Amino acid sequence: MVRSGLRTLVCLLPVLALACAAPPPAKTASGLPEDKDPRTLFERGKRFAMAGDTVRAEQYLGAALAAGADEKAVLPVFLHVCVAAHHYRLGVEYADASLARHPDDSRLRFLTGALHVSVGEPGRAREYLEQAARELKDDADVQFAVAVYFRDDLADKIAADPYFREYLRLSPKGAHAEEARVSVMVRVQ
């Protein structure tokens, strides 16, 4: 009995150390952590994310963004946490707001499109994904992902075809080359 208790305690040590290093934040009336230093909030958010505590990670990372932390550094971590917690709608809200501030960020546009797919908004998803594919025309993985979106999510093989062809042009021996070859439409004469 002592051994199983000891094993449990040893397994919990990393979590306990993390909890001791970053105590739960004191909350203001708005529910945000009291600490206003964006770097501290970001670091705590990252620690909670690494420990798998997505609720606290979201709180700290959201507070870091609200306190003026570097959005380019915090947003990817925040969105990763949202996806891990299946909080796609929250991710969409933050991604859309960030994209409005940074309309030239093609990678953010691609990610925002993918999040819109996750929340069942095919119109917005299509708009973002098509634009991202145009802007990131040399990124084979983006071309493949957009092709798969059209083929699988929209059941539109005709729209998917040029993206599969572009993937094959960019990466003829890539990881998805065989799937792309099979998915390319064949001209019927």
Backbone torsions as a table, in degrees:
resi	resn	phi	psi	omega
1	MET	NA	-42.1	179.4
2	VAL	-63.9	-40.0	-178.8
3	ARG	-62.6	-44.8	-179.5
4	SER	-65.3	-36.4	176.8
5	GLY	-65.5	-39.0	178.7
6	LEU	-66.3	-43.7	178.0
7	ARG	-59.8	-42.1	178.9
8	THR	-62.6	-44.6	179.7
9	LEU	-63.4	-42.5	179.3
10	VAL	-62.5	-40.3	178.7
11	CYS	-65.8	-31.0	-177.5
12	LEU	-87.0	-8.5	-176.3
13	LEU	-55.2	-46.6	179.6
14	PRO	-60.0	-38.5	179.5
15	VAL	-68.8	-41.8	179.1
16	LEU	-65.2	-40.3	178.5
17	ALA	-62.8	-41.6	178.8
18	LEU	-63.9	-42.2	-179.4
19	ALA	-64.8	-36.7	178.9
20	CYS	-71.7	-35.9	-178.5
21	ALA	-70.1	-31.9	-178.1
22	ALA	-132.5	86.9	-178.6
23	PRO	-63.9	158.2	178.9
24	PRO	-54.0	139.4	-175.7
25	PRO	-71.7	144.6	170.2
26	ALA	-70.7	137.5	-174.8
27	LYS	-102.5	147.9	171.8
28	THR	-91.4	-179.5	179.4
29	ALA	-61.2	-27.2	180.0
30	SER	-79.6	-6.8	-179.3
31	GLY	89.5	0.5	179.3
32	LEU	-88.1	153.7	176.4
33	PRO	-58.5	146.5	-177.9
34	GLU	-67.9	-37.5	-178.2
35	ASP	-60.3	130.0	-176.1
36	LYS	-104.1	-3.7	-178.5
37	ASP	-73.9	113.6	-175.5
38	PRO	-59.0	-37.9	-179.8
39	ARG	-66.0	-42.2	178.4
40	THR	-63.5	-44.9	179.4
41	LEU	-61.3	-42.8	179.7
42	PHE	-63.4	-46.8	-179.7
43	GLU	-61.4	-43.1	178.0
44	ARG	-64.8	-40.8	177.5
45	GLY	-60.1	-42.5	178.2
46	LYS	-63.6	-40.8	179.5
47	ARG	-63.6	-43.0	178.6
48	PHE	-65.9	-36.4	177.8
49	ALA	-63.7	-44.0	179.5
50	MET	-63.9	-30.9	180.0
51	ALA	-83.0	-6.3	179.0
52	GLY	86.1	8.0	178.0
53	ASP	-88.6	83.9	-174.2
54	THR	-68.6	-29.5	-179.9
55	VAL	-64.3	-51.9	179.7
56	ARG	-68.5	-36.2	178.5
57	ALA	-59.8	-46.2	177.7
58	GLU	-59.1	-42.1	-179.4
59	GLN	-60.9	-50.9	-177.2
60	TYR	-67.8	-43.2	-178.5
61	LEU	-67.7	-40.1	175.4
62	GLY	-62.4	-40.5	178.2
63	ALA	-66.9	-37.0	178.4
64	ALA	-62.7	-43.7	177.7
65	LEU	-63.0	-43.0	179.9
66	ALA	-65.0	-29.8	-178.7
67	ALA	-85.0	-0.1	176.3
68	GLY	97.1	21.0	178.1
69	ALA	-64.9	161.4	178.5
70	ASP	-62.4	107.7	-175.1
71	GLU	-60.1	-37.2	-179.7
72	LYS	-63.1	-29.0	179.0
73	ALA	-87.2	-41.4	-172.5
74	VAL	-81.3	-41.0	-173.2
75	LEU	-57.8	-44.5	178.7
76	PRO	-59.2	-39.5	178.6
77	VAL	-67.6	-44.0	-179.9
78	PHE	-60.5	-46.3	-179.4
79	LEU	-66.3	-36.0	175.6
80	HIS	-60.5	-42.6	178.5
81	VAL	-64.6	-43.8	178.7
82	CYS	-59.0	-43.3	179.7
83	VAL	-67.1	-43.9	179.7
84	ALA	-60.4	-34.1	-179.3
85	ALA	-89.9	1.1	-176.6
86	HIS	61.1	32.0	176.5
87	HIS	-99.7	62.0	-174.9
88	TYR	-64.1	-38.8	-178.4
89	ARG	-61.7	-43.3	177.3
90	LEU	-62.1	-42.5	177.3
91	GLY	-59.9	-41.6	178.6
92	VAL	-61.1	-44.2	-178.9
93	GLU	-59.2	-48.0	-179.0
94	TYR	-68.8	-41.2	-179.0
95	ALA	-65.4	-43.6	178.1
96	ASP	-60.9	-44.2	-179.7
97	ALA	-64.2	-40.8	179.7
98	SER	-68.3	-39.4	178.8
99	LEU	-64.5	-33.7	176.3
100	ALA	-63.6	-34.4	178.9
101	ARG	-81.6	-25.5	-176.4
102	HIS	-130.1	66.9	-174.0
103	PRO	-66.1	-11.8	179.4
104	ASP	-93.6	3.5	-177.6
105	ASP	-87.0	94.6	-175.7
106	SER	-66.1	-36.9	179.9
107	ARG	-67.8	-39.6	176.4
108	LEU	-65.1	-37.8	177.7
109	ARG	-61.3	-44.1	178.9
110	PHE	-61.1	-47.7	179.5
111	LEU	-63.1	-41.0	178.3
112	THR	-62.2	-40.8	175.9
113	GLY	-60.7	-44.0	178.8
114	ALA	-62.8	-38.3	177.3
115	LEU	-66.2	-37.4	177.2
116	HIS	-65.0	-32.9	173.5
117	VAL	-60.8	-44.0	-176.8
118	SER	-63.9	-26.8	-179.5
119	VAL	-101.2	10.4	175.0
120	GLY	74.2	38.4	177.4
121	GLU	-117.9	77.2	-173.8
122	PRO	-64.7	-30.9	179.7
123	GLY	-64.3	-50.5	178.7
124	ARG	-66.0	-41.1	-179.7
125	ALA	-58.7	-48.3	-178.1
126	ARG	-60.2	-46.0	179.8
127	GLU	-56.6	-50.2	-178.3
128	TYR	-66.9	-43.3	-176.2
129	LEU	-68.3	-41.0	177.9
130	GLU	-63.7	-43.3	179.5
131	GLN	-65.1	-42.1	178.7
132	ALA	-61.9	-40.4	179.2
133	ALA	-64.7	-36.2	176.4
134	ARG	-67.0	-42.9	-176.8
135	GLU	-74.6	-30.9	-178.9
136	LEU	-109.1	47.0	-171.4
137	LYS	-63.3	-18.7	178.9
138	ASP	-97.4	7.0	179.8
139	ASP	-99.9	102.5	-176.6
140	ALA	-59.8	-39.6	-178.0
141	ASP	-64.7	-38.2	176.7
142	VAL	-64.6	-44.7	179.7
143	GLN	-60.1	-42.7	179.7
144	PHE	-65.7	-45.0	-179.0
145	ALA	-61.0	-41.0	179.1
146	VAL	-67.1	-40.3	177.2
147	ALA	-60.1	-45.1	179.7
148	VAL	-64.8	-37.4	176.9
149	TYR	-58.9	-48.9	179.7
150	PHE	-63.3	-44.2	-177.4
151	ARG	-67.4	-49.1	-171.3
152	ASP	-89.7	-44.8	-175.0
153	ASP	-83.4	-36.8	-177.8
154	LEU	-104.1	-5.2	-178.1
155	ALA	51.2	43.1	-178.3
156	ASP	-120.9	85.6	-177.5
157	LYS	-67.0	-29.2	179.8
158	ILE	-66.8	-44.7	178.5
159	ALA	-69.1	-30.9	-179.0
160	ALA	-71.9	-31.6	-171.9
161	ASP	-52.0	-51.6	-177.8
162	PRO	-62.8	-29.7	179.5
163	TYR	-73.6	-38.6	174.9
164	PHE	-64.0	-40.7	179.3
165	ARG	-64.2	-40.6	178.9
166	GLU	-66.4	-40.0	176.1
167	TYR	-57.8	-47.5	-178.5
168	LEU	-64.8	-34.6	176.6
169	ARG	-65.1	-42.1	-177.7
170	LEU	-77.3	-33.9	-173.3
171	SER	-142.3	68.8	-174.5
172	PRO	-62.5	-20.8	178.4
173	LYS	-118.3	22.1	-176.8
174	GLY	-70.3	175.4	-176.8
175	ALA	-60.8	-26.4	-177.0
176	HIS	-110.9	14.0	-174.5
177	ALA	-59.6	-44.7	-178.6
178	GLU	-63.0	-45.1	178.1
179	GLU	-62.4	-39.9	178.8
180	ALA	-64.6	-43.2	179.0
181	ARG	-59.7	-43.1	179.9
182	VAL	-66.6	-29.9	-176.0
183	SER	-86.9	-15.5	179.6
184	VAL	-67.1	137.3	-179.3
185	MET	-75.3	147.4	179.9
186	VAL	-107.0	133.0	179.2
187	ARG	-69.8	129.4	177.6
188	VAL	-98.2	130.9	-179.1
189	GLN	-111.7	NA	NA
